[in-house]
């Protein structure tokens, strides 16, 4: 419903409606390749200042990202998963990372 001033029921003007984000709406039938998704995940993990990704292995199959390896804390495990989920076209992240503390390897609970 529009008011006399050209605003919709949420109070948005015509100009505001035209500026709505269409980010992520690619051309019909376009799908990012698994190789490109993997490269983007690797870049994000490498660029994260708070994460040592040197013991993380990334694989991608049909837009599903799998993280394997070791990190230093449960927080790092969660942040690595967040990095992967933030990449465009990722459908799911399987986080198999394990937390390594004080020279031992402890299994951290899996997160789906």
Biopython code that builds the backbone (N, CA, C, O; Angstrom):
import numpy as np
from Bio.PDB.StructureBuilder import StructureBuilder

atoms = [
    (1, "UNK", "N", (0.839, -1.169, 0.000)),
    (1, "UNK", "CA", (0.000, 0.000, 0.000)),
    (1, "UNK", "C", (0.887, 1.236, 0.000)),
    (1, "UNK", "O", (1.874, 1.308, 0.732)),
    (2, "UNK", "N", (0.527, 2.198, -0.822)),
    (2, "UNK", "CA", (1.310, 3.433, -0.926)),
    (2, "UNK", "C", (0.505, 4.608, -0.417)),
    (2, "UNK", "O", (-0.717, 4.652, -0.559)),
    (3, "UNK", "N", (1.195, 5.544, 0.170)),
    (3, "UNK", "CA", (0.558, 6.774, 0.642)),
    (3, "UNK", "C", (0.607, 7.812, -0.462)),
    (3, "UNK", "O", (1.200, 7.583, -1.516)),
    (4, "UNK", "N", (-0.023, 8.959, -0.217)),
    (4, "UNK", "CA", (-0.050, 10.024, -1.223)),
    (4, "UNK", "C", (1.348, 10.555, -1.522)),
    (4, "UNK", "O", (1.576, 11.084, -2.610)),
    (5, "UNK", "N", (2.286, 10.429, -0.590)),
    (5, "UNK", "CA", (3.643, 10.937, -0.792)),
    (5, "UNK", "C", (4.523, 9.942, -1.542)),
    (5, "UNK", "O", (5.725, 10.172, -1.675)),
    (6, "UNK", "N", (3.955, 8.846, -2.034)),
    (6, "UNK", "CA", (4.732, 7.873, -2.788)),
    (6, "UNK", "C", (5.491, 6.895, -1.917)),
    (6, "UNK", "O", (6.428, 6.249, -2.385)),
    (7, "UNK", "N", (5.108, 6.777, -0.675)),
    (7, "UNK", "CA", (5.782, 5.850, 0.244)),
    (7, "UNK", "C", (4.940, 4.591, 0.393)),
    (7, "UNK", "O", (3.712, 4.637, 0.319)),
    (8, "UNK", "N", (5.617, 3.465, 0.604)),
    (8, "UNK", "CA", (4.892, 2.223, 0.839)),
    (8, "UNK", "C", (4.520, 2.118, 2.314)),
    (8, "UNK", "O", (4.832, 3.016, 3.096)),
    (9, "UNK", "N", (3.860, 1.036, 2.699)),
    (9, "UNK", "CA", (3.384, 0.886, 4.075)),
    (9, "UNK", "C", (4.512, 0.831, 5.089)),
    (9, "UNK", "O", (4.282, 1.091, 6.270)),
    (10, "UNK", "N", (5.735, 0.497, 4.661)),
    (10, "UNK", "CA", (6.886, 0.480, 5.569)),
    (10, "UNK", "C", (7.552, 1.854, 5.646)),
    (10, "UNK", "O", (8.530, 2.026, 6.374)),
    (11, "UNK", "N", (7.027, 2.840, 4.896)),
    (11, "UNK", "CA", (7.591, 4.186, 4.935)),
    (11, "UNK", "C", (8.739, 4.402, 3.962)),
    (11, "UNK", "O", (9.408, 5.433, 4.026)),
    (12, "UNK", "N", (8.982, 3.455, 3.062)),
    (12, "UNK", "CA", (10.079, 3.576, 2.105)),
    (12, "UNK", "C", (9.625, 4.358, 0.873)),
    (12, "UNK", "O", (8.539, 4.123, 0.344)),
    (13, "UNK", "N", (10.461, 5.283, 0.428)),
    (13, "UNK", "CA", (10.160, 6.053, -0.773)),
    (13, "UNK", "C", (10.503, 5.217, -2.004)),
    (13, "UNK", "O", (11.116, 4.154, -1.902)),
    (14, "UNK", "N", (10.093, 5.722, -3.174)),
    (14, "UNK", "CA", (10.424, 5.024, -4.421)),
    (14, "UNK", "C", (11.931, 4.883, -4.575)),
    (14, "UNK", "O", (12.416, 3.835, -5.001)),
    (15, "UNK", "N", (12.675, 5.930, -4.231)),
    (15, "UNK", "CA", (14.135, 5.907, -4.342)),
    (15, "UNK", "C", (14.727, 4.819, -3.445)),
    (15, "UNK", "O", (15.632, 4.103, -3.871)),
    (16, "UNK", "N", (14.235, 4.683, -2.216)),
    (16, "UNK", "CA", (14.739, 3.665, -1.299)),
    (16, "UNK", "C", (14.444, 2.260, -1.828)),
    (16, "UNK", "O", (15.275, 1.362, -1.696)),
    (17, "UNK", "N", (13.277, 2.068, -2.420)),
    (17, "UNK", "CA", (12.931, 0.755, -2.970)),
    (17, "UNK", "C", (13.853, 0.401, -4.133)),
    (17, "UNK", "O", (14.228, -0.760, -4.294)),
    (18, "UNK", "N", (14.224, 1.396, -4.949)),
    (18, "UNK", "CA", (15.128, 1.146, -6.066)),
    (18, "UNK", "C", (16.530, 0.804, -5.586)),
    (18, "UNK", "O", (17.270, 0.126, -6.299)),
    (19, "UNK", "N", (16.912, 1.252, -4.404)),
    (19, "UNK", "CA", (18.245, 1.023, -3.868)),
    (19, "UNK", "C", (18.351, -0.280, -3.086)),
    (19, "UNK", "O", (19.402, -0.559, -2.509)),
    (20, "UNK", "N", (17.316, -1.067, -3.051)),
    (20, "UNK", "CA", (17.387, -2.335, -2.334)),
    (20, "UNK", "C", (18.490, -3.185, -2.925)),
    (20, "UNK", "O", (18.706, -3.201, -4.137)),
    (21, "UNK", "N", (19.177, -3.884, -2.060)),
    (21, "UNK", "CA", (20.301, -4.704, -2.502)),
    (21, "UNK", "C", (19.825, -5.937, -3.263)),
    (21, "UNK", "O", (18.872, -6.609, -2.870)),
    (22, "UNK", "N", (20.503, -6.203, -4.335)),
    (22, "UNK", "CA", (20.258, -7.422, -5.101)),
    (22, "UNK", "C", (21.490, -8.318, -5.065)),
    (22, "UNK", "O", (21.677, -9.182, -5.922)),
    (23, "UNK", "N", (22.326, -8.092, -4.051)),
    (23, "UNK", "CA", (23.552, -8.873, -3.903)),
    (23, "UNK", "C", (23.211, -10.345, -3.773)),
    (23, "UNK", "O", (22.314, -10.722, -3.019)),
    (24, "UNK", "N", (23.931, -11.170, -4.510)),
    (24, "UNK", "CA", (23.717, -12.609, -4.465)),
    (24, "UNK", "C", (22.710, -13.113, -5.479)),
    (24, "UNK", "O", (22.515, -14.321, -5.609)),
    (25, "UNK", "N", (22.073, -12.212, -6.195)),
    (25, "UNK", "CA", (21.114, -12.607, -7.224)),
    (25, "UNK", "C", (21.829, -12.601, -8.563)),
    (25, "UNK", "O", (21.805, -11.603, -9.283)),
    (26, "UNK", "N", (22.463, -13.711, -8.894)),
    (26, "UNK", "CA", (23.227, -13.801, -10.131)),
    (26, "UNK", "C", (22.344, -14.142, -11.317)),
    (26, "UNK", "O", (21.140, -14.348, -11.170)),
    (27, "UNK", "N", (22.945, -14.198, -12.480)),
    (27, "UNK", "CA", (22.199, -14.569, -13.684)),
    (27, "UNK", "C", (21.613, -15.974, -13.563)),
    (27, "UNK", "O", (22.157, -16.837, -12.874)),
    (28, "UNK", "N", (20.517, -16.174, -14.235)),
    (28, "UNK", "CA", (19.850, -17.473, -14.234)),
    (28, "UNK", "C", (20.835, -18.560, -14.666)),
    (28, "UNK", "O", (21.611, -18.366, -15.602)),
    (29, "UNK", "N", (20.799, -19.671, -13.999)),
    (29, "UNK", "CA", (21.634, -20.855, -14.264)),
    (29, "UNK", "C", (23.113, -20.656, -13.946)),
    (29, "UNK", "O", (23.925, -21.521, -14.275)),
    (30, "UNK", "N", (23.486, -19.545, -13.316)),
    (30, "UNK", "CA", (24.883, -19.348, -12.932)),
    (30, "UNK", "C", (25.147, -20.055, -11.612)),
    (30, "UNK", "O", (24.362, -19.961, -10.668)),
    (31, "UNK", "N", (26.256, -20.759, -11.566)),
    (31, "UNK", "CA", (26.671, -21.410, -10.331)),
    (31, "UNK", "C", (28.187, -21.298, -10.227)),
    (31, "UNK", "O", (28.900, -21.651, -11.167)),
    (32, "UNK", "N", (28.683, -20.812, -9.094)),
    (32, "UNK", "CA", (30.128, -20.689, -8.904)),
    (32, "UNK", "C", (30.737, -22.079, -8.868)),
    (32, "UNK", "O", (30.157, -23.010, -8.308)),
    (33, "UNK", "N", (31.890, -22.207, -9.460)),
    (33, "UNK", "CA", (32.571, -23.499, -9.472)),
    (33, "UNK", "C", (33.106, -23.820, -8.078)),
    (33, "UNK", "O", (33.397, -22.920, -7.290)),
    (34, "UNK", "N", (33.230, -25.104, -7.790)),
    (34, "UNK", "CA", (33.794, -25.542, -6.516)),
    (34, "UNK", "C", (35.213, -25.019, -6.342)),
    (34, "UNK", "O", (35.621, -24.692, -5.228)),
    (35, "UNK", "N", (35.965, -24.937, -7.432)),
    (35, "UNK", "CA", (37.342, -24.444, -7.359)),
    (35, "UNK", "C", (37.378, -22.984, -6.915)),
    (35, "UNK", "O", (38.230, -22.582, -6.123)),
    (36, "UNK", "N", (36.439, -22.202, -7.437)),
    (36, "UNK", "CA", (36.391, -20.789, -7.057)),
    (36, "UNK", "C", (35.949, -20.628, -5.603)),
    (36, "UNK", "O", (36.485, -19.790, -4.878)),
    (37, "UNK", "N", (34.981, -21.423, -5.182)),
    (37, "UNK", "CA", (34.538, -21.387, -3.788)),
    (37, "UNK", "C", (35.698, -21.765, -2.871)),
    (37, "UNK", "O", (35.917, -21.119, -1.846)),
    (38, "UNK", "N", (36.443, -22.815, -3.237)),
    (38, "UNK", "CA", (37.575, -23.247, -2.418)),
    (38, "UNK", "C", (38.631, -22.150, -2.327)),
    (38, "UNK", "O", (39.181, -21.900, -1.254)),
    (39, "UNK", "N", (38.910, -21.506, -3.438)),
    (39, "UNK", "CA", (39.893, -20.421, -3.441)),
    (39, "UNK", "C", (39.445, -19.279, -2.535)),
    (39, "UNK", "O", (40.256, -18.719, -1.797)),
    (40, "UNK", "N", (38.165, -18.931, -2.586)),
    (40, "UNK", "CA", (37.649, -17.855, -1.744)),
    (40, "UNK", "C", (37.701, -18.223, -0.261)),
    (40, "UNK", "O", (38.049, -17.382, 0.568)),
    (41, "UNK", "N", (37.363, -19.460, 0.082)),
    (41, "UNK", "CA", (37.438, -19.902, 1.479)),
    (41, "UNK", "C", (38.885, -19.845, 1.947)),
    (41, "UNK", "O", (39.164, -19.341, 3.035)),
    (42, "UNK", "N", (39.810, -20.359, 1.137)),
    (42, "UNK", "CA", (41.229, -20.312, 1.499)),
    (42, "UNK", "C", (41.709, -18.871, 1.697)),
    (42, "UNK", "O", (42.466, -18.588, 2.626)),
    (43, "UNK", "N", (41.268, -17.966, 0.824)),
    (43, "UNK", "CA", (41.655, -16.553, 0.956)),
    (43, "UNK", "C", (41.132, -15.961, 2.264)),
    (43, "UNK", "O", (41.861, -15.262, 2.969)),
    (44, "UNK", "N", (39.876, -16.240, 2.584)),
    (44, "UNK", "CA", (39.301, -15.695, 3.821)),
    (44, "UNK", "C", (40.009, -16.248, 5.054)),
    (44, "UNK", "O", (40.285, -15.504, 5.995)),
    (45, "UNK", "N", (40.300, -17.531, 5.055)),
    (45, "UNK", "CA", (41.006, -18.126, 6.191)),
    (45, "UNK", "C", (42.409, -17.538, 6.309)),
    (45, "UNK", "O", (42.878, -17.264, 7.414)),
    (46, "UNK", "N", (43.072, -17.345, 5.184)),
    (46, "UNK", "CA", (44.428, -16.791, 5.190)),
    (46, "UNK", "C", (44.454, -15.341, 5.641)),
    (46, "UNK", "O", (45.418, -14.906, 6.271)),
    (47, "UNK", "N", (43.408, -14.586, 5.327)),
    (47, "UNK", "CA", (43.352, -13.162, 5.655)),
    (47, "UNK", "C", (42.861, -12.878, 7.071)),
    (47, "UNK", "O", (42.930, -11.737, 7.528)),
    (48, "UNK", "N", (42.372, -13.886, 7.764)),
    (48, "UNK", "CA", (41.835, -13.688, 9.119)),
    (48, "UNK", "C", (42.988, -13.464, 10.096)),
    (48, "UNK", "O", (43.810, -14.358, 10.302)),
    (49, "UNK", "N", (43.051, -12.287, 10.692)),
    (49, "UNK", "CA", (44.135, -11.926, 11.612)),
    (49, "UNK", "C", (44.151, -12.774, 12.871)),
    (49, "UNK", "O", (45.214, -12.997, 13.449)),
    (50, "UNK", "N", (43.008, -13.244, 13.299)),
    (50, "UNK", "CA", (42.856, -13.943, 14.570)),
    (50, "UNK", "C", (42.878, -15.458, 14.415)),
    (50, "UNK", "O", (42.548, -16.178, 15.358)),
    (51, "UNK", "N", (43.261, -15.950, 13.245)),
    (51, "UNK", "CA", (43.203, -17.390, 12.991)),
    (51, "UNK", "C", (44.479, -17.874, 12.320)),
    (51, "UNK", "O", (44.876, -17.356, 11.277)),
    (52, "UNK", "N", (45.120, -18.872, 12.925)),
    (52, "UNK", "CA", (46.256, -19.537, 12.291)),
    (52, "UNK", "C", (45.688, -20.701, 11.488)),
    (52, "UNK", "O", (45.324, -21.736, 12.047)),
    (53, "UNK", "N", (45.615, -20.520, 10.169)),
    (53, "UNK", "CA", (44.986, -21.519, 9.298)),
    (53, "UNK", "C", (45.993, -22.498, 8.702)),
    (53, "UNK", "O", (45.660, -23.252, 7.789)),
    (54, "UNK", "N", (47.224, -22.488, 9.216)),
    (54, "UNK", "CA", (48.271, -23.310, 8.611)),
    (54, "UNK", "C", (48.030, -24.808, 8.748)),
    (54, "UNK", "O", (48.635, -25.585, 8.009)),
    (55, "UNK", "N", (47.166, -25.244, 9.667)),
    (55, "UNK", "CA", (46.854, -26.669, 9.810)),
    (55, "UNK", "C", (45.424, -26.994, 9.405)),
    (55, "UNK", "O", (44.863, -28.001, 9.836)),
    (56, "UNK", "N", (44.832, -26.129, 8.566)),
    (56, "UNK", "CA", (43.470, -26.350, 8.083)),
    (56, "UNK", "C", (43.521, -26.742, 6.610)),
    (56, "UNK", "O", (44.214, -26.116, 5.808)),
    (57, "UNK", "N", (42.782, -27.778, 6.275)),
    (57, "UNK", "CA", (42.648, -28.203, 4.877)),
    (57, "UNK", "C", (41.204, -27.972, 4.449)),
    (57, "UNK", "O", (40.268, -28.339, 5.160)),
    (58, "UNK", "N", (41.034, -27.362, 3.286)),
    (58, "UNK", "CA", (39.706, -27.030, 2.765)),
    (58, "UNK", "C", (39.437, -27.864, 1.523)),
    (58, "UNK", "O", (40.273, -27.940, 0.622)),
    (59, "UNK", "N", (38.269, -28.489, 1.481)),
    (59, "UNK", "CA", (37.831, -29.168, 0.264)),
    (59, "UNK", "C", (36.387, -28.761, -0.012)),
    (59, "UNK", "O", (35.637, -28.435, 0.908)),
    (60, "UNK", "N", (36.006, -28.783, -1.288)),
    (60, "UNK", "CA", (34.662, -28.372, -1.686)),
    (60, "UNK", "C", (34.131, -29.364, -2.702)),
    (60, "UNK", "O", (34.817, -29.713, -3.663)),
    (61, "UNK", "N", (32.903, -29.816, -2.482)),
    (61, "UNK", "CA", (32.218, -30.692, -3.430)),
    (61, "UNK", "C", (30.754, -30.271, -3.482)),
    (61, "UNK", "O", (30.061, -30.284, -2.465)),
    (62, "UNK", "N", (30.293, -29.903, -4.656)),
    (62, "UNK", "CA", (28.915, -29.480, -4.874)),
    (62, "UNK", "C", (28.495, -28.395, -3.892)),
    (62, "UNK", "O", (27.424, -28.466, -3.288)),
    (63, "UNK", "N", (29.359, -27.385, -3.742)),
    (63, "UNK", "CA", (29.133, -26.209, -2.898)),
    (63, "UNK", "C", (29.131, -26.516, -1.405)),
    (63, "UNK", "O", (28.794, -25.645, -0.602)),
    (64, "UNK", "N", (29.500, -27.729, -1.015)),
    (64, "UNK", "CA", (29.644, -28.071, 0.402)),
    (64, "UNK", "C", (31.121, -28.006, 0.766)),
    (64, "UNK", "O", (31.948, -28.700, 0.176)),
    (65, "UNK", "N", (31.440, -27.169, 1.738)),
    (65, "UNK", "CA", (32.816, -26.970, 2.183)),
    (65, "UNK", "C", (33.093, -27.903, 3.360)),
    (65, "UNK", "O", (32.292, -27.991, 4.291)),
    (66, "UNK", "N", (34.225, -28.594, 3.314)),
    (66, "UNK", "CA", (34.662, -29.421, 4.432)),
    (66, "UNK", "C", (35.970, -28.871, 4.959)),
    (66, "UNK", "O", (36.927, -28.678, 4.211)),
    (67, "UNK", "N", (35.998, -28.619, 6.269)),
    (67, "UNK", "CA", (37.201, -28.146, 6.947)),
    (67, "UNK", "C", (37.772, -29.297, 7.764)),
    (67, "UNK", "O", (37.088, -29.858, 8.620)),
    (68, "UNK", "N", (39.027, -29.647, 7.498)),
    (68, "UNK", "CA", (39.718, -30.702, 8.234)),
    (68, "UNK", "C", (41.009, -30.135, 8.797)),
    (68, "UNK", "O", (41.559, -29.170, 8.266)),
    (69, "UNK", "N", (41.489, -30.739, 9.875)),
    (69, "UNK", "CA", (42.759, -30.329, 10.437)),
    (69, "UNK", "C", (42.635, -29.920, 11.883)),
    (69, "UNK", "O", (41.760, -30.392, 12.609)),
    (70, "UNK", "N", (43.544, -29.013, 12.298)),
    (70, "UNK", "CA", (43.634, -28.620, 13.702)),
    (70, "UNK", "C", (43.700, -27.113, 13.857)),
    (70, "UNK", "O", (44.270, -26.412, 13.021)),
    (71, "UNK", "N", (43.107, -26.621, 14.942)),
    (71, "UNK", "CA", (43.185, -25.220, 15.328)),
    (71, "UNK", "C", (43.524, -25.160, 16.821)),
    (71, "UNK", "O", (43.487, -26.175, 17.516)),
    (72, "UNK", "N", (43.853, -23.963, 17.301)),
    (72, "UNK", "CA", (44.312, -23.816, 18.672)),
    (72, "UNK", "C", (43.241, -23.669, 19.729)),
    (72, "UNK", "O", (43.531, -23.792, 20.919)),
    (73, "UNK", "N", (41.989, -23.405, 19.316)),
    (73, "UNK", "CA", (40.936, -23.213, 20.313)),
    (73, "UNK", "C", (39.568, -23.486, 19.692)),
    (73, "UNK", "O", (39.413, -23.528, 18.472)),
    (74, "UNK", "N", (38.588, -23.670, 20.564)),
    (74, "UNK", "CA", (37.221, -23.860, 20.107)),
    (74, "UNK", "C", (36.716, -22.601, 19.397)),
    (74, "UNK", "O", (35.961, -22.687, 18.429)),
    (75, "UNK", "N", (37.139, -21.437, 19.887)),
    (75, "UNK", "CA", (36.772, -20.177, 19.243)),
    (75, "UNK", "C", (37.318, -20.126, 17.812)),
    (75, "UNK", "O", (36.616, -19.689, 16.899)),
    (76, "UNK", "N", (38.550, -20.562, 17.613)),
    (76, "UNK", "CA", (39.144, -20.579, 16.267)),
    (76, "UNK", "C", (38.382, -21.528, 15.354)),
    (76, "UNK", "O", (38.193, -21.243, 14.172)),
    (77, "UNK", "N", (37.948, -22.649, 15.901)),
    (77, "UNK", "CA", (37.161, -23.608, 15.121)),
    (77, "UNK", "C", (35.869, -22.951, 14.633)),
    (77, "UNK", "O", (35.496, -23.087, 13.468)),
    (78, "UNK", "N", (35.201, -22.249, 15.522)),
    (78, "UNK", "CA", (33.946, -21.585, 15.154)),
    (78, "UNK", "C", (34.180, -20.451, 14.171)),
    (78, "UNK", "O", (33.395, -20.257, 13.244)),
    (79, "UNK", "N", (35.249, -19.708, 14.368)),
    (79, "UNK", "CA", (35.546, -18.596, 13.457)),
    (79, "UNK", "C", (35.919, -19.095, 12.060)),
    (79, "UNK", "O", (35.564, -18.464, 11.064)),
    (80, "UNK", "N", (36.624, -20.212, 11.981)),
    (80, "UNK", "CA", (36.955, -20.791, 10.673)),
    (80, "UNK", "C", (35.673, -21.174, 9.940)),
    (80, "UNK", "O", (35.542, -20.945, 8.737)),
    (81, "UNK", "N", (34.741, -21.751, 10.666)),
    (81, "UNK", "CA", (33.457, -22.111, 10.061)),
    (81, "UNK", "C", (32.715, -20.860, 9.597)),
    (81, "UNK", "O", (32.124, -20.855, 8.517)),
    (82, "UNK", "N", (32.742, -19.806, 10.401)),
    (82, "UNK", "CA", (32.097, -18.549, 10.013)),
    (82, "UNK", "C", (32.715, -17.978, 8.739)),
    (82, "UNK", "O", (31.998, -17.469, 7.877)),
    (83, "UNK", "N", (34.038, -18.058, 8.615)),
    (83, "UNK", "CA", (34.718, -17.585, 7.398)),
    (83, "UNK", "C", (34.203, -18.340, 6.178)),
    (83, "UNK", "O", (33.904, -17.737, 5.147)),
    (84, "UNK", "N", (34.102, -19.653, 6.300)),
    (84, "UNK", "CA", (33.656, -20.467, 5.168)),
    (84, "UNK", "C", (32.199, -20.173, 4.820)),
    (84, "UNK", "O", (31.847, -20.083, 3.643)),
    (85, "UNK", "N", (31.353, -20.023, 5.836)),
    (85, "UNK", "CA", (29.937, -19.752, 5.582)),
    (85, "UNK", "C", (29.716, -18.403, 4.918)),
    (85, "UNK", "O", (28.714, -18.217, 4.228)),
    (86, "UNK", "N", (30.626, -17.463, 5.110)),
    (86, "UNK", "CA", (30.476, -16.125, 4.558)),
    (86, "UNK", "C", (30.777, -16.049, 3.061)),
    (86, "UNK", "O", (30.499, -15.031, 2.428)),
    (87, "UNK", "N", (31.335, -17.102, 2.498)),
    (87, "UNK", "CA", (31.686, -17.109, 1.076)),
    (87, "UNK", "C", (30.430, -17.338, 0.242)),
    (87, "UNK", "O", (29.619, -18.216, 0.535)),
    (88, "UNK", "N", (30.291, -16.538, -0.790)),
    (88, "UNK", "CA", (29.150, -16.638, -1.682)),
    (88, "UNK", "C", (29.060, -18.032, -2.305)),
    (88, "UNK", "O", (30.068, -18.602, -2.722)),
    (89, "UNK", "N", (27.855, -18.564, -2.362)),
    (89, "UNK", "CA", (27.522, -19.841, -2.995)),
    (89, "UNK", "C", (27.782, -21.053, -2.108)),
    (89, "UNK", "O", (27.545, -22.177, -2.554)),
    (90, "UNK", "N", (28.253, -20.884, -0.884)),
    (90, "UNK", "CA", (28.451, -22.031, 0.002)),
    (90, "UNK", "C", (27.086, -22.488, 0.506)),
    (90, "UNK", "O", (26.330, -21.706, 1.083)),
    (91, "UNK", "N", (26.782, -23.766, 0.281)),
    (91, "UNK", "CA", (25.504, -24.318, 0.699)),
    (91, "UNK", "C", (25.564, -24.894, 2.116)),
    (91, "UNK", "O", (24.579, -24.845, 2.853)),
    (92, "UNK", "N", (26.727, -25.440, 2.494)),
    (92, "UNK", "CA", (26.869, -26.073, 3.804)),
    (92, "UNK", "C", (28.347, -26.125, 4.168)),
    (92, "UNK", "O", (29.206, -26.236, 3.293)),
    (93, "UNK", "N", (28.636, -26.043, 5.461)),
    (93, "UNK", "CA", (30.007, -26.201, 5.946)),
    (93, "UNK", "C", (30.039, -27.385, 6.897)),
    (93, "UNK", "O", (29.333, -27.403, 7.904)),
    (94, "UNK", "N", (30.857, -28.366, 6.574)),
    (94, "UNK", "CA", (31.091, -29.508, 7.454)),
    (94, "UNK", "C", (32.395, -29.233, 8.185)),
    (94, "UNK", "O", (33.473, -29.292, 7.593)),
    (95, "UNK", "N", (32.291, -28.933, 9.466)),
    (95, "UNK", "CA", (33.461, -28.538, 10.248)),
    (95, "UNK", "C", (34.004, -29.742, 11.006)),
    (95, "UNK", "O", (33.471, -30.121, 12.049)),
    (96, "UNK", "N", (35.067, -30.341, 10.476)),
    (96, "UNK", "CA", (35.718, -31.490, 11.106)),
    (96, "UNK", "C", (37.004, -31.081, 11.826)),
    (96, "UNK", "O", (37.836, -31.930, 12.146)),
    (97, "UNK", "N", (37.162, -29.794, 12.078)),
    (97, "UNK", "CA", (38.373, -29.319, 12.743)),
    (97, "UNK", "C", (38.437, -29.845, 14.172)),
    (97, "UNK", "O", (37.415, -30.005, 14.840)),
    (98, "UNK", "N", (39.649, -30.107, 14.619)),
    (98, "UNK", "CA", (39.875, -30.551, 15.991)),
    (98, "UNK", "C", (40.724, -29.519, 16.699)),
    (98, "UNK", "O", (41.581, -28.870, 16.099)),
    (99, "UNK", "N", (40.465, -29.381, 17.990)),
    (99, "UNK", "CA", (41.198, -28.415, 18.803)),
    (99, "UNK", "C", (42.452, -29.084, 19.342)),
    (99, "UNK", "O", (42.393, -30.149, 19.957)),
    (100, "UNK", "N", (43.576, -28.447, 19.105)),
    (100, "UNK", "CA", (44.874, -28.953, 19.569)),
    (100, "UNK", "C", (45.359, -28.021, 20.673)),
    (100, "UNK", "O", (45.584, -26.834, 20.437)),
    (101, "UNK", "N", (45.520, -28.560, 21.877)),
    (101, "UNK", "CA", (45.947, -27.739, 23.023)),
    (101, "UNK", "C", (47.205, -28.315, 23.636)),
    (101, "UNK", "O", (47.287, -29.519, 23.878)),
    (102, "UNK", "N", (48.177, -27.471, 23.885)),
    (102, "UNK", "CA", (49.396, -27.840, 24.607)),
    (102, "UNK", "C", (50.049, -29.103, 24.063)),
    (102, "UNK", "O", (50.435, -29.983, 24.834)),
    (103, "UNK", "N", (50.175, -29.200, 22.757)),
    (103, "UNK", "CA", (50.873, -30.308, 22.150)),
    (103, "UNK", "C", (50.074, -31.596, 22.049)),
    (103, "UNK", "O", (50.598, -32.600, 21.566)),
    (104, "UNK", "N", (48.816, -31.598, 22.493)),
    (104, "UNK", "CA", (47.974, -32.783, 22.355)),
    (104, "UNK", "C", (46.879, -32.492, 21.352)),
    (104, "UNK", "O", (46.578, -31.334, 21.065)),
    (105, "UNK", "N", (46.298, -33.522, 20.831)),
    (105, "UNK", "CA", (45.211, -33.348, 19.882)),
    (105, "UNK", "C", (43.938, -33.846, 20.538)),
    (105, "UNK", "O", (43.782, -35.040, 20.795)),
    (106, "UNK", "N", (43.020, -32.908, 20.807)),
    (106, "UNK", "CA", (41.743, -33.240, 21.402)),
    (106, "UNK", "C", (40.666, -33.062, 20.365)),
    (106, "UNK", "O", (40.684, -32.091, 19.608)),
    (107, "UNK", "N", (39.731, -33.979, 20.319)),
    (107, "UNK", "CA", (38.613, -33.830, 19.403)),
    (107, "UNK", "C", (37.647, -32.803, 19.984)),
    (107, "UNK", "O", (37.211, -32.920, 21.130)),
    (108, "UNK", "N", (37.325, -31.813, 19.191)),
    (108, "UNK", "CA", (36.294, -30.859, 19.587)),
    (108, "UNK", "C", (34.979, -31.359, 19.024)),
    (108, "UNK", "O", (34.953, -31.999, 17.974)),
    (109, "UNK", "N", (33.918, -31.077, 19.699)),
    (109, "UNK", "CA", (32.601, -31.545, 19.258)),
    (109, "UNK", "C", (32.333, -31.046, 17.848)),
    (109, "UNK", "O", (32.589, -29.880, 17.547)),
    (110, "UNK", "N", (31.818, -31.916, 16.976)),
    (110, "UNK", "CA", (31.488, -31.527, 15.599)),
    (110, "UNK", "C", (30.344, -30.544, 15.590)),
    (110, "UNK", "O", (29.465, -30.592, 16.451)),
    (111, "UNK", "N", (30.354, -29.656, 14.621)),
    (111, "UNK", "CA", (29.258, -28.706, 14.494)),
    (111, "UNK", "C", (28.709, -28.786, 13.096)),
    (111, "UNK", "O", (29.448, -28.682, 12.116)),
    (112, "UNK", "N", (27.446, -28.967, 13.008)),
    (112, "UNK", "CA", (26.775, -29.044, 11.708)),
    (112, "UNK", "C", (25.924, -27.860, 11.466)),
    (112, "UNK", "O", (25.286, -27.763, 10.417)),
]
sb = StructureBuilder()
sb.init_structure("model")
sb.init_model(0)
sb.init_chain("A")
sb.init_seg("    ")
for serial, (resi, resn, name, xyz) in enumerate(atoms, 1):
    if name == "N":
        sb.init_residue(resn, " ", resi, " ")
    sb.init_atom(name, np.array(xyz, "f"), 0.0, 1.0, " ", f" {name:<3s}", serial, name[0])
structure = sb.get_structure()
